Amino acid sequence: MSTTVSVLIGIVAALHIYFLVLEMFLWDAPYGRKTFGLTPEFSAASKALAANQGLYNGFLAAGLIWSLLAHHEHVFEIKIFFLSCVVVAGIFGAATVSRKIFFVQALPALIALVLLHVS
């Protein structure tokens, strides 16, 4: 089961790297506008805010990757902390922006968090 949990954590980390790229580098590009359903005017006006949000997603990814690479007595707690941060961020995004965020961001982390506790 620990391999399954590690794979899920890796997937959640990869998703957050993807979010970082979308928000920091592609927000104002055609692909980013299409992904988020933005007008060129809105994406240009909100580009700095999106880059900031992307940076936070990068920190979440870094923490998850650290939890996979760390080999000390607190690795379980590191995994819990960063997966919990992702779940909270996904629930907040679902409540304030789009319910789709719950399924894309929070649910994979929640599944990994549950499996982490039962493994």
C-alpha positions in Angstrom: 0.0 0.0 0.0 2.9 2.4 0.7 3.9 2.3 -3.0 0.3 3.2 -4.0 0.4 6.1 -1.5 3.7 7.3 -2.9 2.4 7.1 -6.4 -0.7 9.2 -5.5 1.5 11.7 -3.7 3.7 11.9 -6.8 0.6 12.5 -8.9 -0.7 15.3 -6.6 2.8 16.9 -6.7 2.8 16.6 -10.5 -0.6 18.3 -10.7 0.7 21.2 -8.6 3.7 21.6 -10.8 1.3 21.7 -13.8 -0.8 24.3 -11.9 2.4 26.3 -11.3 3.2 26.3 -15.0 -0.3 27.3 -16.0 -0.6 30.1 -13.5 2.9 31.5 -13.6 3.8 31.1 -17.3 0.7 30.3 -19.4 -2.0 32.4 -17.7 -2.0 35.1 -20.3 -1.3 32.7 -23.2 -4.0 31.2 -25.4 -3.7 27.8 -23.6 -4.0 29.3 -20.2 -6.9 31.5 -21.2 -8.7 28.5 -22.7 -8.0 26.3 -19.6 -9.4 28.9 -17.2 -12.0 30.4 -19.5 -10.5 33.9 -19.4 -10.8 36.9 -21.7 -7.5 38.4 -22.9 -8.3 41.6 -20.8 -8.9 39.7 -17.6 -5.9 37.4 -18.0 -3.7 40.4 -18.6 -5.1 42.3 -15.6 -4.8 39.3 -13.3 -1.5 37.9 -14.5 0.5 39.0 -11.4 -2.1 37.5 -9.0 -2.1 34.2 -10.9 1.7 34.1 -10.8 1.6 34.5 -7.1 -1.0 31.7 -6.8 1.2 29.5 -9.1 4.1 30.1 -6.8 2.1 28.8 -3.8 1.2 25.7 -5.8 4.9 25.2 -6.4 5.6 25.3 -2.7 2.9 22.6 -2.2 4.6 20.5 -4.9 8.0 21.0 -3.3 6.7 19.9 0.1 5.1 16.8 -1.4 8.3 15.9 -3.3 10.2 16.4 0.0 7.9 14.1 1.7 8.7 11.4 -0.9 12.4 11.9 -0.7 12.8 12.4 3.1 14.1 9.5 5.2 13.7 10.4 8.8 11.3 9.9 11.6 8.9 12.7 10.7 8.2 11.8 7.1 4.7 10.6 7.9 3.8 14.0 9.5 5.3 15.9 6.5 3.1 13.9 4.2 0.0 14.6 6.3 0.8 18.3 6.5 1.3 18.9 2.8 -1.6 16.7 1.7 -3.8 18.4 4.2 -2.7 21.8 2.8 -3.7 20.7 -0.7 -7.1 19.4 0.6 -7.8 22.7 2.3 -6.7 24.7 -0.7 -8.9 22.6 -3.0 -11.9 22.9 -0.7 -11.5 26.6 -0.5 -11.1 26.9 -4.3 -14.2 24.8 -4.8 -16.2 27.0 -2.4 -15.0 30.3 -3.9 -14.2 29.7 -7.6 -15.4 26.4 -9.1 -16.6 23.0 -7.8 -14.4 21.4 -10.4 -11.4 22.4 -8.2 -12.5 20.0 -5.6 -12.3 17.0 -8.0 -9.0 18.2 -9.6 -7.1 19.3 -6.6 -8.7 18.2 -3.3 -10.0 14.8 -4.1 -6.7 13.2 -5.2 -5.0 14.6 -2.1 -7.8 13.4 0.1 -7.6 9.9 -1.3 -3.8 9.8 -0.7 -4.4 11.1 2.8 -6.9 8.4 3.6 -4.7 5.7 2.1 -1.7 7.0 4.0 -3.6 6.5 7.3 -4.8 3.0 6.5 -1.5 1.7 5.1 
